[in-house]
Amino acid sequence: MAGAGAAQARPSLGRRLLRRVPLLGAAIGVGLALWLVAANDVGAVADAFGRIGLLGIAAVVLVRVAIIGLCGVAWARILTGLVGVAAGPFVVLRFVREGVNTLLPVASVGGEVLGARLLTFWGVTGSASAAGILVDMFFQVVTEAAFALTGVVLLSQVEGEQAATLAAWCAKGLALSGVVLAAFFAVQRYGGAAFIERRVTALARRFAAEGGTAPAGGGVQASLDAVWDRRRWLPLTQGFLLHLAAWFLGALEIWIALRCIGIEGVTLAEAVVLESLSQAIKSAAFPVPSGLGVQEGGFVVLGSLFGIDPHTALALSLVKRVPDVVLGVPALMVWQTIEARRGLMVAKAVPPPI
């Protein structure tokens, strides 16, 4: 019987392999990054990076703070009126989500799972937290697709066969992602969340147990129905537009960095192409933690369309990673602080043994 129990407790082969996907992705990403560095002049990359200066890097970090803040408020708008939590915790937890996704060896959705769990510490039910994170992820991906479509349209204006070929491939990828997003929306909106219920309800119950609040009524599907209620069109629209604004604001990081490096004549339209399509490439490689190596390769390919040499493109990618570290490390510390405080609260709630 003990052997049978141990066998049942042991994760399946598929689950064990799934857990190793981020590690495999990280290994591939590191290999690609090392190859890109070896194939180019490290000194030239360092020189281009150095020309940005502290003020340029500080400006990029401040832009990233604004981007994450907008995304946090967008998440809060999705659940406004449904939960009694102000926007502040959502913004803090959004920074935690970003820190986990960019600095830890997890796939790019690990931060979302953690964010949903931590939100229950503020008394949000597990089902509402899960529904909120699903809708927030949906808005984030849909607005990213719209941002990428803008980049494809702008890229199609660029002369050259390479640009035309890349634009055509990106358009095909967006068409495929449109089908996936439509299915994701149908699952949420039209009662097709039975599969999600089986997978997420267990998480929701655990979230609720840790947060001290029991899941409400009909579980995740009922919470999704409440979020998507037609009478809530205004906060949902606000959440959507805030996510869209955050994506376009990311192009400002590119523009600032290139101007500081000394690339003359760079336009905001070119910055939008670089940012939108590099983010699309990075998202497509979501099993690779933080798109390590993938982001660098994307900038090299896209930069060549605008006469940006590989050394500058790699320096640009390094600049984009500075906010990941500068903001990610404190965010991980905040996460641990939240966990520690929650642990102390739970410990105090347990009566001492007699």
For each residue, the residues with C-beta under 8 A, 3 or more apart:
1: 4 5
2: 5 6
3: 6 7
4: 1 7 8
5: 1 2 8 9
6: 2 3 9 10
7: 3 4 10
8: 4 5
9: 5 6
10: 6 7
11: 15 16 19
12: 15 16
13: 16 17
14: 17 18
15: 11 12 18 19
16: 11 12 13 19 20
17: 13 14 20 21
18: 14 15 21
19: 11 15 16 22
20: 16 17 23 24
21: 17 18 24 25 107 287
22: 19 25 26 105 106 107 110 287 289
23: 20 26 27 105
24: 20 21 27 28 287
25: 21 22 28 29 107 285 287 288 289
26: 22 23 29 30 105 288 289 292
27: 23 24 30 31
28: 24 25 31 32 288 293
29: 25 26 32 33 285 288 289 290 291 292 293 294
30: 26 27 33 34 292 293
31: 27 28 34 35 293
32: 28 29 35 36 292 293 294 296 297
33: 29 30 36 37 292 293 296
34: 30 31 37 38
35: 31 32 38 39 293
36: 32 33 39 40 293 296 297 300 310 314
37: 33 34 40 42 45 314
38: 34 35
39: 35 36 310
40: 36 37 44 45 310 311 314
41: 44 45 311
42: 37 45 46
43: 46 47
44: 40 41 47 48 311
45: 37 40 41 42 48 49 311 314 315 318
46: 42 43 49 50 315
47: 43 44 50 51 311
48: 44 45 51 52 261 311 312 314 315 316
49: 45 46 52 315 318 319
50: 46 47 53
51: 47 48 260 261 262
52: 48 49 56 57 257 260 261 315 319
53: 50 56 57 260
54: 57 58
55: 58 59 260
56: 52 53 59 60 256 257 259 260 319
57: 52 53 54 60 61 319 322
58: 54 55 61 62
59: 55 56 62 63 256
60: 56 57 63 64 253 256 257 319 320 322 323
61: 57 58 64 65 322 323 326 327
62: 58 59 65 66
63: 59 60 66 67 249 250 252 253 256
64: 60 61 67 68 253 323 327
65: 61 62 68 69 323 327
66: 62 63 69 70 249
67: 63 64 70 71 246 249 250
68: 64 65 71 72 91 94 95 98 246 327
69: 65 66 72 73 91 94
70: 66 67 73 74 242 243 245 246 249
71: 67 68 74 75 94 140 242 243 246
72: 68 69 75 76 87 90 91 92 93 94 95
73: 69 70 76 77 87 90 91 242
74: 70 71 77 78 136 139 238 239 240 242 243 246
75: 71 72 78 79 90 93 94 132 133 136 239
76: 72 73 79 80 85 86 87 90 91
77: 73 74 80 235 236 238 239 242
78: 74 75 132 135 136 139 227 235 236 239
79: 75 76 82 83 85 90 124 128 132 227
80: 76 77 83 235
81: 232 235
82: 79 128 132 223 226 227
83: 79 80 122 123 124 125 128 132
84: 123
85: 76 79 89 90 119 122 123 124
86: 76 89
87: 72 73 76 90 91
88: 91 92
89: 85 86 92 93 119 122
90: 72 73 75 76 79 85 87 93 94 119
91: 68 69 72 73 76 87 88 94 95
92: 72 88 89 95 96 334
93: 72 75 89 90 96 97 115 118 119
94: 68 69 71 72 75 90 91 97 98 115
95: 68 72 91 92 98 99 327 330 331 334
96: 92 93 99 100 111 114 115 118 331 332 334 335 338
97: 93 94 100 101 111 112 114 115
98: 68 94 95 101 102 111 324 327 328 331
99: 95 96 102 103 104 111 327 328 329 330 331 332 335
100: 96 97 103 104 106 110 111 114 331 332 335
101: 97 98 104 106 108 109 110 111 112 289 290
102: 98 99 289 290 324 328
103: 99 100 290 324 325 328 329 332
104: 99 100 101 110 289 332
105: 22 23 26 289
106: 22 100 101 109 110 111 289
107: 21 22 25 110 286 287 289
108: 101 111 283 286 287 289 290 291
109: 101 106 112 113 137 286
110: 22 100 101 104 106 107 113 114
111: 96 97 98 99 100 101 106 108 114 115
112: 97 101 109 115 116 133 136 137
113: 109 110 116 117 133 203
114: 96 97 100 110 111 117 118 335
115: 93 94 96 97 111 112 118 119 133
116: 112 113 119 120 129 130 132 133 203 207
117: 113 114 120 129 203 206 207 210
118: 93 96 114 115 121 335 338
119: 85 89 90 93 115 116 122 124 129 132 133 207 211
120: 116 117 123 124 125 126 129 207 208 210 211 213
121: 118 210 211 338 342
122: 83 85 89 119 211
123: 83 84 85 120 211 212 213
124: 79 83 85 119 120 128 129 132 211 213
125: 83 120 128 129 204 208 211 213 214 215 216 223
126: 120 129 130 203 204 205 206 207 208 211 213 215
127: 130 131 201 204 208 215 216 217 218 219 220 222 223
128: 79 82 83 124 125 131 132 216 223 226
129: 116 117 119 120 124 125 126 132 133 204 207
130: 116 126 127 133 134 200 203 204 207 220 223
131: 127 128 134 135 220 223 224 226 227
132: 75 78 79 82 83 116 119 124 128 129 135 136 223 227
133: 75 112 113 115 116 119 129 130 136 137
134: 130 131 137 138 188 196 220 224
135: 78 131 132 138 139 188 224 227 228 236 239
136: 74 75 78 112 132 133 139 140 239
137: 109 112 133 134 140 141
138: 134 135 141 142 181 184 185 188
139: 74 78 135 136 142 143 239 240 243
140: 71 136 137 143 144 243
141: 137 138 144 145 177 181 184 283
142: 138 139 145 146 181 240
143: 139 140 146 147 240 243 244 246 247
144: 140 141 147 148 247 279 280 283
145: 141 142 148 149 174 177 178 181
146: 142 143 149 150 244 247
147: 143 144 150 151 244 247 248 272 275 276 279
148: 144 145 151 152 170 174 276 277 279 280
149: 145 146 152 153 174
150: 146 147 153 154 272 276
151: 147 148 154 155 170 272 273 275 276 277 280
152: 148 149 155 156 167 170 171 174 276 277
153: 149 150 156 157
154: 150 151 157 158 269 270 272 273
155: 151 152 158 163 166 167 170 273 277 305
156: 152 153 163 164 167
157: 153 154
158: 154 155 163 167 273 305 306
159: 163
160: 163 164 305
161: 164 165
162: 165 166 304 305
163: 155 156 158 159 160 166 167 305
164: 156 160 161 167 168
165: 161 162 168 169
166: 155 162 163 169 170 277 301 302 305
167: 152 155 156 158 163 164 170 171
168: 164 165 171 172
169: 165 166 172 173
170: 148 151 152 155 166 167 173 174 277 280
171: 152 167 168 174 175
172: 168 169 175 176
173: 169 170 176 177 280 284
174: 145 148 149 152 170 171 177 178 280
175: 171 172 178 179
176: 172 173 179 180
177: 141 145 173 174 180 181
178: 145 174 175 181 182
179: 175 176 182 183
180: 176 177 183 184
181: 138 141 142 145 177 178 184 185
182: 178 179 185 186
183: 179 180 186 187
184: 138 141 180 181 187 188
185: 138 181 182 188 189
186: 182 183 189 190 192
187: 183 184 190 192 193 195 196
188: 134 135 138 184 185 192 193 224 228
189: 185 186 224 228
190: 186 187
191: 194 221 225
192: 186 187 188 195
193: 187 188 196 197 220 221 224
194: 191 197 198 221
195: 187 192 198 199
196: 134 187 193 199 200 220 221
197: 193 194 200 201 219 220 221
198: 194 195 201
199: 195 196 202 203
200: 130 196 197 203 204 220
201: 127 197 198 204 205 215 219 220
202: 199 205 206
203: 113 116 117 126 130 199 200 206 207
204: 125 126 127 129 130 200 201 207 208 215 219 220
205: 126 201 202 208 209 215
206: 117 126 202 203 209 210
207: 116 117 119 120 126 129 130 203 204 210 211
208: 120 125 126 127 204 205 211 212 213 214 215
209: 205 206 212
210: 117 120 121 206 207 342 346
211: 119 120 121 122 123 124 125 126 207 208
212: 123 208 209
213: 120 123 124 125 126 208
214: 125 208
215: 125 126 127 201 204 205 208 219
216: 125 127 128 222 223
217: 127 222
218: 127 221 222 223 225
219: 127 197 201 204 215 222 223
220: 127 130 131 134 193 196 197 200 201 204 223 224
221: 191 193 194 196 197 218 224 225
222: 127 216 217 218 219 225 226
223: 82 125 127 128 130 131 132 216 218 219 220 226 227
224: 131 134 135 188 189 193 220 221 227 228
225: 191 218 221 222 228 229
226: 82 128 131 222 223 229
227: 78 79 82 131 132 135 223 224 232 236
228: 135 188 189 224 225 232 236
229: 225 226 232
230: 233
231:
232: 81 227 228 229 235 236
233: 230 236 237
234: 237 238
235: 77 78 80 81 232 238 239
236: 77 78 135 227 228 232 233 239 240
237: 233 234 240 241
238: 74 77 234 235 241 242
239: 74 75 77 78 135 136 139 235 236 242 243
240: 74 139 142 143 236 237 243 244
241: 237 238 244 245
242: 70 71 73 74 77 238 239 245 246
243: 70 71 74 139 140 143 239 240 246 247
244: 143 146 147 240 241 247 248
245: 70 241 242 248 249
246: 67 68 70 71 74 143 242 243 249 250
247: 143 144 146 147 243 244 250 275 276 279
248: 147 244 245 251 272
249: 63 66 67 70 245 246 252
250: 63 67 246 247 253 254 275 279
251: 248 254 255 268 271 272 274 275 276
252: 63 249 255 256 268 271
253: 60 63 64 250 256 257 275 319 320 323
254: 250 251 257 258 271 274 275 316 320
255: 251 252 258 259 266 268 271
256: 56 59 60 63 252 253 259 260
257: 52 56 60 253 254 260 261 316 319 320
258: 254 255 261 263 266 271 308 312 316
259: 56 255 256 262 263 266
260: 51 52 53 55 56 256 257
261: 48 51 52 257 258 312 315 316
262: 51 259
263: 258 259 266 308 312
264:
265:
266: 255 258 259 263 270 271 306
267: 270 271
268: 251 252 255 271 272
269: 154 272 273
270: 154 266 267 273 274 306
271: 251 252 254 255 258 266 267 268 274 275
272: 147 150 151 154 248 251 268 269 275 276
273: 151 154 155 158 269 270 276 277 302 305 306
274: 251 254 270 271 277 278 299 302 303 306 316
275: 147 151 247 250 251 253 254 271 272 278 279
276: 147 148 150 151 152 247 251 272 273 279 280
277: 148 151 152 155 166 170 273 274 280 281 298 302
278: 274 275 281 282 295 298 299 302
279: 144 147 148 247 250 275 276 282 283
280: 144 148 151 170 173 174 276 277 283 284
281: 277 278 284 285 291 294 295 297 298
282: 278 279 285 291 294 295 298
283: 108 141 144 279 280 286 291
284: 173 280 281
285: 25 29 281 282 288 291 294
286: 107 108 109 283
287: 21 22 24 25 107 108
288: 25 26 28 29 285 291 292 293 294
289: 22 25 26 29 101 102 104 105 106 107 108 292
290: 29 101 102 103 108 295 321 324
291: 29 108 281 282 283 285 288 294 295
292: 26 29 30 32 33 288 289 295
293: 28 29 30 31 32 33 35 36 288 296 297
294: 29 32 281 282 285 288 291 297 298
295: 278 281 282 290 291 292 298 299 317 320 321
296: 32 33 36 293 299 300 313 314 317
297: 32 36 281 293 294 300 301
298: 277 278 281 282 294 295 301 302
299: 274 278 295 296 302 303 313 314 316 317
300: 36 296 297 303 304 310 313 314
301: 166 297 298 304 305
302: 166 273 274 277 278 298 299 305 306 313
303: 274 299 300 306 308 309 310 312 313 316
304: 162 300 301 307 308 310 313
305: 155 158 160 162 163 166 273 301 302
306: 158 266 270 273 274 302 303
307: 304
308: 258 263 303 304 312 313 316
309: 303 312 313
310: 36 39 40 300 303 304 313 314
311: 40 41 44 45 47 48 314 315
312: 48 258 261 263 303 308 309 315 316
313: 296 299 300 302 303 304 308 309 310 316 317
314: 36 37 40 45 48 296 299 300 310 311 317 318
315: 45 46 48 49 52 261 311 312 318 319
316: 48 254 257 258 261 274 299 303 308 312 313 319 320
317: 295 296 299 313 314 320 321
318: 45 49 314 315 321 322
319: 49 52 56 57 60 253 257 315 316 322
320: 60 253 254 257 295 316 317 323 324
321: 290 295 317 318 324 325
322: 57 60 61 318 319 325 326
323: 60 61 64 65 253 320 326 327 328
324: 98 102 103 290 320 321 327 328
325: 103 321 322 328 329
326: 61 322 323 329 330
327: 61 64 65 68 95 98 99 323 324 330 331
328: 98 99 102 103 323 324 325 331 332
329: 99 103 325 326 332 333
330: 95 99 326 327 333 334
331: 95 96 98 99 100 327 328 334 335
332: 96 99 100 103 104 328 329 335 336
333: 329 330 336 337
334: 92 95 96 330 331 337 338
335: 96 99 100 114 118 331 332 338 339
336: 332 333 339 340
337: 333 334 340 341
338: 96 118 121 334 335 341 342
339: 335 336 342 343
340: 336 337 343 344
341: 337 338 344 345
342: 121 210 338 339 345 346
343: 339 340 346 347
344: 340 341 347 348
345: 341 342 348 349
346: 210 342 343 349 350
347: 343 344 350
348: 344 345
349: 345 346
350: 346 347
351:
352:
353:
354:
